[in-house]
Amino acid sequence: MATRILNYISLPVLLIIGALATFLTFHFQWNFEVAILGIFLFTAFYVLLLERIIPLKSEWRNLPNEYSSDLKYLPTTVAFDALGKAVALSIVLLFQKTYFSGTNLLGGLSFIPAFILANIIGEFLPYLYHRISHKGKTSSFMSLFLWQTHSIHHIPESINWFKTSWMHPVNMFLNTFLKYGSLLLLGFSQEVIFAVGILHVIVAYSSHANILAKTGFLDYIIVTPKIHHFHHSKKIHEAKNFGNILPFWDLVFGTYFNRKGTVSRVGLKKANYTYPERKAFLKQMAFPFYTLKNCCMNKA
């Protein structure tokens, strides 16, 4: 009975705790960087605990020999996320100084509508980038480069908390830069951008969780574990849902997928070239830069 209740309340409780943490941060004027680190650590503990109590698939649990591969990605993810934000801020400040100093396009909205709008706007460019990255046209250098960069995230044939950070640094940088660059350019306040960041941490890590969560209508509001698991499906018609945090743009552009039941198998389908092995970290880092060679071979 207790586990059945957890199936329904696990994700809503995490979202409520995130909202409460955001409120307390504003109320007590806590340091934003420390607060978001605290939310990250709490989310990690919470999700890892749920993966033990209400796992979706027992075969998705990490084996002892998997941790070394998974944890290699965490430092690069953190570093290139921070780099993406820093570069976005630098470019936006330079742009504002050069072209429209003092302009504040959307910073005057009250918090709730600004927060909702910022999440929707902030998801747009990453959604497009993510969707384009799945094309992988061998006739196009850029298309193949973007897919081979993103394909690293799809190498694992299981999904759990640790697989969230399994991402190439270029992919991480572009995701962050496109999201926060657009929000900074439009003049959203620091408080709104902080709250967007909190939601991003919670949803990004919970959506990869190996948990049996009964999410219902939440599937149409945020990216839940269920709909993101479908994104990793080996079945092409299921591998949609390109939104990272919200399914909003998937619903608008018809790339949303959901059905009864859960995904059967996740990972990469065979291609006309070989993907790096699961434990070959350095080869995975170099893989996107083989794009030119692959393009030339396909054109020959």
N, C-alpha and C positions, 0 to 999 in steps of 0.2 A: 504493500500500500504506500509506504513512504517513498519508494523509488518511483512509483507511478505519479505521485504528486510532484516529485523532482522533475520528471519529464516535462511537466507543464509550466513550472515556475522558475526553472533554472535560469533561462535567458531573461525573462522580465525582472527577476531579482537583481541580476547583474546590471541591467540597464538602470534600475532605480538607484542602486548603489553608486553608479557612475554619475547620475544626476545629483545625488546628495553630495558627493565629493566635489562636484563642480560648484554647487551652492556654497559649501563650507569654505572652499578656496577663495571665492569672492568675498564672503562675509568676514573671514578672518585675515584676508589679504595675504594668503600664503604665497610663497614663491611658485610661479607657474611650472618651472622646470622640475622642481622637487615634487610638486603635486602630480604631474603627469607620470613621473617615474613611479610614484607610489601606486597610481592606478594600474600601471603596467605590471608591477610586481603582484598586486592583488589579483588582477585578471589572470595572470599566469598561475598563481596558487589555486584560484577558484576553478579554472578550467581543468587543470591537471587533476584536481581532486574529483571533479565530476567525471572525468574520463575513467577514473577507477571505479566510481559508483554506478554510473549509468552509461557504460560504453555502447556505442552503436554497433561496432564490429570488433570482436576480440582479436582478429588477425591484424587490425590496425594499431594495436598497442606496440610501442617501441620495444625492440629487443635490446639487450645490453650493448651489442656491437653496433647499434645504429646511432647512439648518442654522439659519438665522436664526429660523424658526418653531419648530423643536424646542427650541432652547436658551432661548427665552423662558420655557419652563415649568420649567426646572431651578431657578431661584431661588425661584419660588413654591412648588414642591414641597418644597424644603428648609425654607423658612420655615414653612410650614403643618404640616409634619411635626413640627418643633420646637415649634410652638405647641400642637399636639395633645397632645404629651407633657407640656408645661408645665401646661396646663389640667387634664389628667388627674391629674397629681401634686398640684396645688393642691386639687382637689375631693376626692380620696381622703384627703389629709392632714386637710382640714377635716372630712370625714365621720368619720374615725377619732377625731379629737379630740372630736367632738360625741357620737358614739354608742358606740364601742367602743375606746377608747384602750388600747393595749398588746396588742390581739389580733393573733395571727400565725397565720392559718389554715393556710397551706400552706408557710410558710417553713422548716419543720423537716425537710422531705424531703431525702434525699441528692440530689446534683446530677443524675445521669442520669435518674432517674424524674421529678424536678421539671422538668427541661428538656423531656422528652417531654410531660408533662402541661401545662406552660405553653404549648407550641406548639399543642396541641389546644384548650385552653380559649381561648387568645388568638385563635384563628381563628373561634370560634363567632359572636360578635356581628358581626364584619366579614363573615362568610359570609352571615348573615341580611340585613344591610344591603345587601350587594352583590346578593343575589337579589331583594330587594324593589325595589331600584333599577332592575331590568330590567323591571318590570311596566309602568310608564308609562301608567297608566289616565288617559285624558283627562277622566274624570268626577271625578277626585280631585285636588285641588290638591297635596297632599303627594306622591302617587304620581308625578304629572307633574313636579314640582319635582325629586324625587330622580333620575328618569330623565334629565331635561335636564341636571342636574348631572353625572351619570355619562356621558352620551352624548358628552361632549367627548373622553373617553378612546378612543372608538370612531370618531372622525372619520377618522383616517388610514386609507388603503387599502393600507398596508404596515406591517410590524412589524419593528422592530429595536431595538437598545439605546436609541436616543434616544426612542423612543415610550413607554418606561416612565414617564417623568416627564410625559408628555402627559396631565395630569389637572387638573381644576378644583380650586382651593384648598379649596372646601367639601368636596369628595369626599376630598381628602387629609387634611384635618383630622379628619373623622368616622372615617375608617379608622384613623388613629393613635390618636385618643381612645378609641374603642371597644376596641381591642386592648390598649393599655397601661393604660388605666383599669381593666379587669377584672383584669389581672395584678397591678397595684399594690394593688388592693382585697383580693385574696386573699392578699397577703403574700409573694409570691415574692421571693427574694433579689435583690440587685443583680446578682450574678454570673449568675443564671439569666436575668434580663431582658436583660442584655447579650448573652448567647449567643443568645437568641431574636432579638434585633436583628441580630446577625451573619447568622443564617440568613435573616432577612427580606431583608436587603440582597442577599445572594447569589442567592436564589431569585427575588425580584421582578425583578431586572435580567436574570438568565439566562433567565427564562421568556418574556421578550419578544425574546430574541435571534434574529436571522435566521441560525440555524445548523442544519445537518443533524446532529442528535444522535440516536444510537440509544440510547434510554433504557430500554426493556424494563420490568422490574419497578419501576424508579424512578417510572414513571407513576402508580403506586398509593401511593407514599410521599411524594413532594413534587410540587409543580406544575412540571412540565417544560415546555420550549418547545413540545413537540408538543401537549399537552393544553390549554395556554393559548392557542395559536394557534386551536384549535377554538372557544374562548370568543369570539374576535373574528370568527368566521365569519358571512357574510351569510345562511347557511342557518339558519333558526331552530332546527331540530331538533339542530343541532350546537353552537349558541351556549349551551352550559351551562358546567359547571366553574366555579362561582362562588368556590371557595376561592382565596385570594391566594397562600398559601404551601404549604398541605397540601390534598390532595384528600379528607381524612378525612370532612368533613361532607357533601361531595358523594356519597361512597360510602354514608354513613348514610342520607341523605334522597333518594337516587335521582336526583341531578342530575349524576352523573358521565357524561361521554361520551368515548369513544375508539374508534378504528377503524384499520384498516390504511391506509397512505397519509398524505398531508398535506392541510391545508386548501387549498381552491381560491381563494376570494376572501374578503377581510376588509373590514370597514367597516360603514357604516350602510345599512339598507334605507330606501327612500323612506317618508316619513311624510306625514300631512296638514298638516304645517307644515314650514318650511324650516330646515334646520340651518345654522349659520354656515359660511362658506367656510373652507377649510383654513388660509389665511394671515391670517384676520381674528381676530387674538388678542383684541382688546378686545371684539369682538362675542361671542366664545366665553366670555369672562369674564362678560358680562352676560346671556348666553343663559338660564340657569336662572331669572333674575328676570323673564323674560317669561311665566312660568308662569301667573300670575293672568290675564293678558290672553288666553292661549291657552285656559284653562279657560272663561273667560267666552264666548269666541267659539264654542267647541264646544257650550256649553249653550244658546246663542242659537238 
